[in-house]
Every structure is written in C-alpha cells, then in structure tokens.
Amino acid sequence: MGYLDGKLSSVAVSVSVVLPALDALAISVSALNTVLNQIMISVANIDLNAPTQDTANNSLQRDVIGSKIDTVSGNSLYSFSVLADKSIFPNIGIQVWPDLGIMVSITPGGTAWATSTVFVQIIASGTIGSPFVLDYAVIDGAYSDEAYQLDLYSGTSGAETLIATAVWSINGIYQQAPIKTPVLAAGARVSAKFASSAPAFGYASYFKVGYHLIS
C-alpha cells in the first residue's frame, strides 16, 4: 500500500498544479474571445462600397474617406484633396471680373478710414457658375501718397459676410493687391466697401477682382 499511496500523492500534486494552469488558460481564452468579438464588430463595420456623393454621414470609414465623385462641397478626405489640387492646379487660371468691362466704381466714406456707406456689388449673383476663390483686387483712379482698404463681402443684399480685406499704399495708379478668400459657392454674389486715408478729394476709385475656379 505504501507504493500505491506514493503514486496517488504524486497524482494529487500533479492535479493541484494542472488545475490552476487550466483556470489561467480558461481566463486567457475568455479574454481572447472578447478581443475576437471586438475584431469581428470592427470588420463588420468596414464597408468597401463607395458612399454617396458629398455624404454628411460619419458612421463608417468610407464616409470619412469619401468617394472619387466627391466635390469641394463635401467634407471627406477626398474632398479636401480635390480642393488642394484645384487650388494649386486649377483647370482654368486666374480670370478677372468685370471681364473686358468697365471697372466698378466705389466711393469711400467722408473721413479718413471711414468705409463706404453702402455695399457696392462687384460680382452679381449667378455670374460665376462654379465654386471659386478670389486671388487679387486691382485699383485704378487712386492717388499717390494715400493708402486704401477694400473690404470684400459675400452674400445676398442685406446678408453680406466679410471674406477678405485688401490694403494698398499707392505710388502711382492701377495697383494690384493679393487677397485670399474662402471657397465661394457657385453663383455667389461679391460686394465691397472702400476706405481711404485721405478721402477729402472726394474721388471714387475703380476696382476689378481676379479669381480662379474650384471645380
């Protein structure tokens, strides 16, 4: 019986070692199962189909990445890449408005740096048929030793929003000043107000703007 007792004691020791190991393995399997479930949920949420154009959804990866038919009106990563591409390499280079026409006359306020009392329309609603960005403003009819500020606005009459300001210090006439605006929607109206450092002359100045299409 002594031999058998020894063997049974060895088995008991082995079982006491194996059981904790099995318990630890069960815990590891349970944790792994949780991770696998999370992976399966993530995989289920991956949808390789293209989203609708310029979608506003934000629940799937495809909504954030976007579609190759997205435009600059969207907010996907692809839309942002289109915007960057069209800003650097527009389909058509910088154009001017009024094109081959009389420049727009704007009168400053009656005292130094007082802006015009009314908004003066430069680009009428519906004129430019694609989204666009203003690049520069040109002033004519200015006088040397004066400084000027042109405030540009977008929006319908009575709902104008400031989009850019251009400032000149004149030495001669017909000067061009660079500006940078947000992307304006197709057909957007652009208007302006004007101020001068020496408005006592009472003269109006004349303007055109340069723009390029984002489409």
Order of alpha helices (4+ residues) and beta strands (2+ residues): alpha-alpha-alpha-beta-beta-beta-beta-beta-beta-beta-beta-beta
